Amino acid sequence: MARKAAPESHHLRPLRADDAAAVLRVFETSPGMDRQGEVRDLEAASAYVNLLSSGPEHRGWAIAGDDDALIGLVAIDVDESNRSGAVTYWMGEPDRGRGLTRRAVATIADWALSEDGLDLDRLDLEHVAGDRHAGNVARAAGFLQEGTLRERLLAPDGGREDVLIYGRLADDPLPIVARLVMRPA
């Protein structure tokens, strides 16, 4: 008799005010989070969560495990007048490298570009050129690289870093990656 696959324990859910402590923990324990904002205490973490769940222009989704605790995040900054949005994401250190981020970004992008979601026409995603993992996430989630913003960001060493920009359109082919379940609030 064939063994039944275990049910998926990771899922997406809307960001909540009580996620602030988990956000702070990720910022304190995961390298590379300085590009995601300045979160150094619980007050700043609460402000960060409030910003990403503050209404129609900001949509934040927690990547959560079976205990429903936030381990990562995908957010969309919506530009309603242009029917577009910018995707940002991050994953806490212990859960990096497991394919959850690409699955989460693909799921949220599908939703944002669908009539049942935000009904956007376009999504943008940017990352520092030297971060090959971020490029892997973007491509796996169906984004196509469109260009380079030369010397866009100031690097930690005082130099400049290029940023790669990707786009995904509502009528682009769907990526071949497993999706996560989206749970309501």
VEXFI-694787 format. One record per residue (C-alpha): residue number from 0; x, y, z. Coordinates in Angstrom, 3 decimals, always signed. Example, Ala and Ser with C-alpha at 12.3 -4.5 7.8 and 13.67 -1.06 7.14 Angstrom:
<sites>
+------+----------+----------+----------+
: bagu :        x :        y :        z :
+------+----------+----------+----------+
:    0 :  +12.300 :   -4.500 :   +7.800 :
:    1 :  +13.670 :   -1.060 :   +7.140 :
+------+----------+----------+----------+
</sites>
This chain:
<sites>
+------+----------+----------+----------+
: bagu :        x :        y :        z :
+------+----------+----------+----------+
:    0 :   +0.000 :   +0.000 :   +0.000 :
:    1 :   +1.361 :   +3.444 :   -0.960 :
:    2 :   +2.247 :   +5.727 :   +1.899 :
:    3 :   +0.304 :   +8.968 :   +2.064 :
:    4 :   +2.375 :  +12.134 :   +1.925 :
:    5 :   +2.469 :  +14.164 :   +5.114 :
:    6 :   +0.301 :  +17.278 :   +4.958 :
:    7 :   +2.110 :  +20.547 :   +4.238 :
:    8 :   +2.946 :  +22.239 :   +7.509 :
:    9 :   +4.095 :  +25.579 :   +6.061 :
:   10 :   +1.570 :  +28.117 :   +4.858 :
:   11 :   +0.962 :  +31.809 :   +4.248 :
:   12 :   -1.297 :  +33.984 :   +6.351 :
:   13 :   -1.853 :  +37.727 :   +6.653 :
:   14 :   +0.659 :  +39.537 :   +8.821 :
:   15 :   -0.666 :  +40.271 :  +12.339 :
:   16 :   +0.290 :  +42.724 :  +15.081 :
:   17 :   +1.407 :  +39.829 :  +17.287 :
:   18 :   +4.087 :  +38.930 :  +14.702 :
:   19 :   +6.305 :  +41.781 :  +15.934 :
:   20 :   +8.286 :  +39.634 :  +18.394 :
:   21 :   +9.019 :  +37.023 :  +15.694 :
:   22 :  +10.055 :  +39.778 :  +13.261 :
:   23 :  +12.451 :  +41.175 :  +15.857 :
:   24 :  +13.895 :  +37.698 :  +16.484 :
:   25 :  +14.582 :  +37.212 :  +12.753 :
:   26 :  +16.205 :  +40.638 :  +12.444 :
:   27 :  +18.411 :  +39.910 :  +15.467 :
:   28 :  +19.499 :  +36.408 :  +14.430 :
:   29 :  +19.609 :  +36.352 :  +10.623 :
:   30 :  +22.467 :  +37.821 :   +8.589 :
:   31 :  +21.671 :  +40.255 :   +5.785 :
:   32 :  +18.506 :  +41.721 :   +7.291 :
:   33 :  +19.922 :  +45.273 :   +7.323 :
:   34 :  +18.610 :  +45.821 :   +3.765 :
:   35 :  +15.065 :  +45.019 :   +4.939 :
:   36 :  +14.804 :  +47.939 :   +7.351 :
:   37 :  +15.986 :  +49.011 :  +10.780 :
:   38 :  +14.407 :  +46.753 :  +13.356 :
:   39 :  +16.428 :  +46.854 :  +16.571 :
:   40 :  +13.727 :  +46.659 :  +19.253 :
:   41 :  +10.109 :  +45.575 :  +19.735 :
:   42 :   +8.776 :  +49.079 :  +19.064 :
:   43 :  +10.523 :  +49.192 :  +15.668 :
:   44 :   +9.330 :  +45.632 :  +14.903 :
:   45 :   +5.751 :  +46.683 :  +15.697 :
:   46 :   +6.077 :  +49.719 :  +13.422 :
:   47 :   +7.483 :  +47.474 :  +10.658 :
:   48 :   +4.555 :  +45.049 :  +10.978 :
:   49 :   +2.041 :  +47.921 :  +11.080 :
:   50 :   +3.514 :  +49.437 :   +7.913 :
:   51 :   +3.291 :  +46.132 :   +6.022 :
:   52 :   -0.317 :  +45.584 :   +7.056 :
:   53 :   -1.569 :  +49.160 :   +6.933 :
:   54 :   -4.139 :  +48.970 :   +4.189 :
:   55 :   -4.614 :  +48.486 :   +0.487 :
:   56 :   -1.207 :  +49.856 :   -0.530 :
:   57 :   +0.778 :  +47.490 :   +1.730 :
:   58 :   +0.086 :  +43.769 :   +1.868 :
:   59 :   +2.201 :  +41.606 :   +4.137 :
:   60 :   +1.963 :  +37.831 :   +4.415 :
:   61 :   +3.712 :  +35.718 :   +7.035 :
:   62 :   +5.391 :  +32.512 :   +5.963 :
:   63 :   +4.446 :  +30.305 :   +8.912 :
:   64 :   +5.094 :  +26.782 :  +10.111 :
:   65 :   +2.708 :  +24.276 :  +11.653 :
:   66 :   +2.696 :  +26.265 :  +14.924 :
:   67 :   +1.523 :  +29.328 :  +12.895 :
:   68 :   +4.633 :  +31.289 :  +13.991 :
:   69 :   +6.199 :  +33.667 :  +11.461 :
:   70 :   +9.484 :  +32.401 :   +9.998 :
:   71 :   +9.587 :  +34.647 :   +6.916 :
:   72 :   +7.623 :  +37.283 :   +5.060 :
:   73 :   +6.423 :  +38.254 :   +1.588 :
:   74 :   +5.006 :  +41.735 :   +1.038 :
:   75 :   +3.644 :  +43.737 :   -1.856 :
:   76 :   +3.736 :  +47.515 :   -2.032 :
:   77 :   +0.769 :  +48.226 :   -4.301 :
:   78 :   +0.582 :  +51.081 :   -6.808 :
:   79 :   -3.166 :  +51.058 :   -7.519 :
:   80 :   -3.040 :  +53.871 :  -10.081 :
:   81 :   -0.715 :  +51.766 :  -12.270 :
:   82 :   -2.162 :  +48.354 :  -11.320 :
:   83 :   +1.302 :  +47.201 :  -10.307 :
:   84 :   +3.243 :  +46.274 :   -7.213 :
:   85 :   +6.722 :  +45.714 :   -5.819 :
:   86 :   +7.486 :  +42.423 :   -4.064 :
:   87 :   +9.815 :  +42.161 :   -1.100 :
:   88 :  +10.575 :  +39.084 :   +0.952 :
:   89 :  +12.855 :  +37.574 :   +3.550 :
:   90 :  +13.333 :  +34.333 :   +5.437 :
:   91 :  +14.774 :  +33.733 :   +8.894 :
:   92 :  +18.157 :  +31.995 :   +9.019 :
:   93 :  +17.071 :  +28.585 :  +10.342 :
:   94 :  +14.607 :  +28.113 :   +7.465 :
:   95 :  +16.698 :  +29.429 :   +4.564 :
:   96 :  +17.659 :  +27.045 :   +1.773 :
:   97 :  +14.564 :  +24.837 :   +2.029 :
:   98 :  +12.684 :  +26.233 :   -0.997 :
:   99 :  +10.007 :  +27.877 :   +1.143 :
:  100 :  +10.796 :  +31.415 :   -0.008 :
:  101 :  +10.457 :  +30.656 :   -3.720 :
:  102 :   +7.190 :  +28.817 :   -3.048 :
:  103 :   +5.869 :  +31.720 :   -0.964 :
:  104 :   +6.859 :  +34.384 :   -3.515 :
:  105 :   +5.295 :  +32.360 :   -6.361 :
:  106 :   +2.079 :  +31.912 :   -4.359 :
:  107 :   +1.755 :  +35.588 :   -3.479 :
:  108 :   +2.635 :  +36.663 :   -7.036 :
:  109 :   -0.031 :  +34.313 :   -8.459 :
:  110 :   -2.583 :  +35.753 :   -6.040 :
:  111 :   -1.629 :  +39.413 :   -6.636 :
:  112 :   -1.841 :  +39.009 :  -10.422 :
:  113 :   -5.181 :  +37.150 :  -10.347 :
:  114 :   -8.715 :  +38.522 :  -10.516 :
:  115 :   -9.451 :  +36.825 :   -7.189 :
:  116 :   -6.471 :  +38.584 :   -5.577 :
:  117 :   -5.295 :  +42.137 :   -6.199 :
:  118 :   -5.931 :  +41.966 :   -9.967 :
:  119 :   -2.622 :  +43.687 :  -10.745 :
:  120 :   -1.082 :  +43.694 :  -14.214 :
:  121 :   +2.576 :  +43.719 :  -13.167 :
:  122 :   +4.885 :  +42.944 :  -10.253 :
:  123 :   +8.488 :  +44.106 :   -9.814 :
:  124 :  +11.166 :  +42.441 :   -7.716 :
:  125 :  +14.655 :  +43.854 :   -7.100 :
:  126 :  +17.745 :  +42.444 :   -5.411 :
:  127 :  +21.432 :  +43.211 :   -4.974 :
:  128 :  +23.303 :  +41.776 :   -7.946 :
:  129 :  +25.665 :  +39.737 :   -5.804 :
:  130 :  +22.852 :  +37.804 :   -4.081 :
:  131 :  +22.493 :  +34.743 :   -6.316 :
:  132 :  +19.967 :  +33.160 :   -3.924 :
:  133 :  +17.612 :  +36.111 :   -4.425 :
:  134 :  +17.923 :  +35.682 :   -8.192 :
:  135 :  +17.063 :  +31.999 :   -7.836 :
:  136 :  +13.935 :  +32.918 :   -5.851 :
:  137 :  +12.880 :  +35.503 :   -8.452 :
:  138 :  +13.304 :  +33.154 :  -11.418 :
:  139 :  +11.657 :  +30.191 :   -9.665 :
:  140 :   +8.663 :  +32.427 :   -8.853 :
:  141 :   +8.208 :  +33.319 :  -12.531 :
:  142 :   +9.956 :  +36.689 :  -12.660 :
:  143 :  +12.094 :  +37.569 :  -15.685 :
:  144 :  +15.205 :  +39.688 :  -15.326 :
:  145 :  +14.669 :  +42.968 :  -17.140 :
:  146 :  +17.695 :  +45.029 :  -16.312 :
:  147 :  +20.367 :  +46.335 :  -14.005 :
:  148 :  +20.229 :  +49.490 :  -11.937 :
:  149 :  +23.921 :  +50.316 :  -11.905 :
:  150 :  +25.447 :  +51.337 :   -8.575 :
:  151 :  +21.961 :  +51.773 :   -7.092 :
:  152 :  +22.814 :  +51.051 :   -3.456 :
:  153 :  +25.546 :  +52.025 :   -1.077 :
:  154 :  +27.418 :  +48.865 :   -0.013 :
:  155 :  +28.443 :  +48.175 :   +3.605 :
:  156 :  +32.094 :  +48.734 :   +2.613 :
:  157 :  +31.283 :  +52.231 :   +1.264 :
:  158 :  +31.315 :  +51.194 :   -2.404 :
:  159 :  +28.295 :  +50.926 :   -4.646 :
:  160 :  +26.247 :  +47.840 :   -5.578 :
:  161 :  +24.228 :  +47.113 :   -8.693 :
:  162 :  +20.618 :  +46.024 :   -8.309 :
:  163 :  +18.913 :  +43.592 :  -10.682 :
:  164 :  +15.284 :  +44.215 :  -11.532 :
:  165 :  +12.809 :  +41.517 :  -12.463 :
:  166 :   +9.211 :  +41.705 :  -13.650 :
:  167 :   +6.282 :  +39.353 :  -13.824 :
:  168 :   +3.158 :  +40.154 :  -15.834 :
:  169 :   -0.330 :  +38.805 :  -15.245 :
:  170 :   -0.241 :  +36.944 :  -18.572 :
:  171 :   +3.265 :  +35.483 :  -18.163 :
:  172 :   +3.411 :  +31.681 :  -17.978 :
:  173 :   +2.984 :  +30.298 :  -14.474 :
:  174 :   +6.208 :  +29.031 :  -12.922 :
:  175 :   +6.664 :  +25.349 :  -12.201 :
:  176 :   +7.101 :  +25.429 :   -8.440 :
:  177 :   +4.897 :  +24.052 :   -5.669 :
:  178 :   +2.754 :  +26.682 :   -3.999 :
:  179 :   +2.001 :  +27.190 :   -0.315 :
:  180 :   -1.534 :  +27.272 :   +1.048 :
:  181 :   -2.859 :  +30.772 :   +1.765 :
:  182 :   -4.905 :  +30.832 :   +4.955 :
:  183 :   -7.301 :  +33.676 :   +5.732 :
:  184 :   -6.882 :  +35.957 :   +8.732 :
+------+----------+----------+----------+
</sites>
